[in-house]
Amino acid sequence: MPLLLVDDDQDIRSLLVDLLSLDGFKVDEAENGLVALGKLADNQYQLILLDVMMPVMNGIETLKEIRKCYNTPVLMLTARGDDLDRIQGLELGADDYLAKPFNDRELLARIKAILRRTDSSFTVGTRHIVNFEGFVLNTATKQASYNGQDLDLTTTEFGCLELIIANLNQTVSKDDLSMKVLGRTLSPFDRSIDMHMSNLRKKLPPRENGDLWFRTLRGRGYAMFSDEFCDRHGDNAANENHGGGG
């Protein structure tokens, strides 16, 4: 499947198509959000590269429409220093963002990092199903359900949940989440992981025992505790052993 590049600047599109083609990617182009949505209706894409500043329909509006119907990974291309666009994009389900102007190698690295966690053809290892207290995670298709109900997670949200379940009853640091899920080191003031975890928390149904699915451990990261762990140690023990949080 090709990538979809959405940018109103013809010169930038041409440069990026040449760059991506040299690395073996096929690329479809769209000059604005409306054209992109039309292409999405007729084609399947591995990834969407979505510029924010565009006429007709900007990137934020386009992302809203994309997420109504598609879970296709989205890499937002934002103006450098425009925190609002980045935060909005992450809140709406973008998988990652990259500020313009960007280094060609960093763009390729971000694309490949997203594809490694979203496309089974980029993944090394055995396909398998993860089961945990009503959750079923299909690591091949990146789909998650709870008690048979699809959770409609983005691939990045899926990656966060998968990593936290894999480290049950232990703290997973934001640095680990950023490196293993986003494929990059966590830079100072980077709120990407916080936003993805916030979105994930909103999508998870209430836990049957009334407890939180996972805890935010201030200054440390996140932890998910099994029912068995909570029954054995109690809520206070979990707080003492892992630093508290809510």
C-alpha positions, 0 to 999 in steps of 0.5 A: 500500500502507498503513503498519502502525502497531503500538502498544498505546496506543490514544490514540497510535495515534489521534494518529498515524493522524490525523497520517499520514492528513493527509499522505496515508498509509493506515494499518492498526493493530495493538495488539500483535505477534501482531496485527501478524503476522496482518495481515502474513500477509494484507496487504502494507505499505510500512512498519511503525511498530513500538513496542518496549514492548508486552504479549503480544509486544514490539517486539523479539520481533515484529521477530525474527518479521518478519525470518524471512519479510518484508523490509518496512521497519521504523521502531522507536519506542523509549523515549528513552535506551534504547540497548539497544532501539535496538542490538537493533533495528538488529542484527535488521534494523530500518531506523531508529529514533526515540525517544519522545517525537518531533516530528511533522515528524521522524516524517514525515521519517524515514518519507519517507526510508525510503520514498524508498530502498525504494519505487520509486514514491518514487524519481526516476530510471531503473530499472537493474541494477548489476553488480560482480564477481558482485553484481547489485543491482536498484535498483528492487526493492532486491534484491541477489544474489551469483553468483545467490544472494539476499543477503536484505538489508534495504533499508538494508543494500542502500542501504549496499552500493549507495552503497559500490559506486557509490564503488568504490576510494574512501572513503565517510564515515559522514556520507555513508552516514547522509545518503544512506541514512538520510536524516539527519545523523549525530549524535554517538554514533549507531551506526546506520551501524556496526550496518547495516554490521556486519549487511551484512558478515555477510551477504556471502559470502566473496570468491573472492580471500580479501580483505575485501569492504570495509574499515572505515577508522577515523575515516573510513568504509568503502571497497570495492576492486575486484579490479583495483585490488588487483592493480594497487596491492597490499594495502599500497597500498590501506592507504596510500591509504585509511587502513588498516582491517580 
